[in-house]
Amino acid sequence: MRPAARFSAPAAVVAAALLLAGCAGRGDSSAAGPTRAEYLAQAKQICVEYQKQINDLKGASDLGQLADQGQQAIELEAAEVEQLRKLEPPAKDADAIERMLDAVELTIATARELVSAARADDVAGVTTAASNLRRQLAEANRLAKPFGLDLCAS
């Protein structure tokens, strides 16, 4: 078993990536769609629900635990993204929200790479995936900030 400190940063990155997904959504846009405030209220409600579940996951002290916790977080995140994609964003925000959610899905894909590396006991792969994930999270947060949804990842 490896020391907990070695894996705490990647575990935190996986959890943060999965929390962020609660901060975005898209759907078909129309002129008579919801207001920005209505959309954001719905998105934040979904975010809070999934954020709590992800926050309840235990920390990882070795690669096996990192893989298990990461997989659970990925499953929650995928379900969250599915719900968020069903929301109809305000027409004027639809493209920006889609880009934001696509950025979150990229973090999920990278989190899957991290989990795969952890399952293979590949410390270098975990480190690389964690670095990529941090960079992608920064971009997803940048895209979420204009909507005030970056708070979902805190």
N, C-alpha and C positions, 0 to 999 in steps of 0.2 A: 504494500500500500504506500502511496506517495504522500508527502506532506500536504495538508489542506491549503496552505498558502500558495502552492504552485498552481492550483486549479481554481482558486477563488476568483481571479480576474476573468478568465474565460466563462465561468459560470455566471458571473454578474453580467457579462456582455450578452450571453444568450438570453438571460432573463430580461435585460433591458430591451433587446430587440423584440422580444415577444410582447412586452408591455406596450411598445410603440404602436403595434398594429391596432390597438384599440383606439387609435387617434385618427383614423382616416376611414373613408368610405366613398363609394360611388354607386351610381345606378343610372338609369335612363334619365336624361334631363329634359325638362319641358318648361315652357314659359310660365305655366301655372304651377310649377313645382313648389316645394317648401321654401320658406325664407331661410336665410343663413342661420338665424337664431334657432329656428325649429330643427334644422338639420344638425347643427352642432349639439343641441340638447340630446337628440337621439344618439348621435355618435358617442358623445361623452358617457351616456348611460351604458352603452355597450362596452365602452372602454373600461369603465369602473368595474363592471361585472367580471370581465375577464382579467383585469389587472389584479383584482383581489385573489382570484384563483391562482394566477401565476405567482403572486407574492407569497402565497401559502406553500409553495414548493420549498422543500428543504435545500440547503446549500450542499455543494459537492465537496468531498474531501479526497476523492481520487477520480481517475478517468472513468471507471465504471459508473460511479455515481453521477459524474458529469454527463455521461451519455444518457443515463436513465432520466435524470431531471431535465436535460435538454429536450429529450424526446417528448416528455409530458408537456413541456412548455410549447413545443412546436405544434403538438396536436391541439392545444388550447388556442394558440395563435391562428392556426388554419381555420378553426371553427369561428373565431372572432372575425377574421377577414371575410369569411363567407357571409356572415350576418351584415357586416358593414357594406359589402358590395350590393346588398339588397336595398340599402337606403338610397333614396333619390336625393342627390345634392341639388342645391340651387343652380339653375342653368348657367349663371355667370361664373360659378366656381367649379363646374363639373370637370373641366380639363385639368385644373390644378389639383383637385382632389384625386383624380385618377392617377396623376403622376406621383402624388404622395403615397397612395396605396400601392402602386407598382414598386415604389422604393421600399416599402415595408415588405412586400413579397420577396424582394431581392434579399433582404436580411433573413427572411425565413429560409430561403435556399442556402444561404451561407451558414446559418445555424445547423442545417442538415449536414453540411460538410463537416462542421465542427463535431457534431455527434458521431458521424461516421469515423472521423479520425480518432475520437476518444474510444470508440468501440474497438478500433484496431490497435489501441495502445500506442498511437502515433503522436508523441508529444510535439514534434515539430509541426505536424499537420494541424493540431489543435491551436498552436501558437499562431500559425499563418491564418487560419480561419478566424481566430479571435481578432487579429489585427484588421483583416478585411471587414469583419463585422462592425468593429468600432468606427471605421471610416464610413461604412454604409449607414450606420445609425446617425452619424453626424449629418449626412445628407438628408435622410428621412426627417430628422428633427428640423432641419432648415426649411424643408417643404411644409412641415406641419405648423411651424411658428406663426405664419400669417392668419391661421385659423384659431390660434390659441390652443391647439391640440397637442403641442409639444409638452404640455403639462402632464399629459397622460403617461409619459415615459419617466416621470420623476420618481 
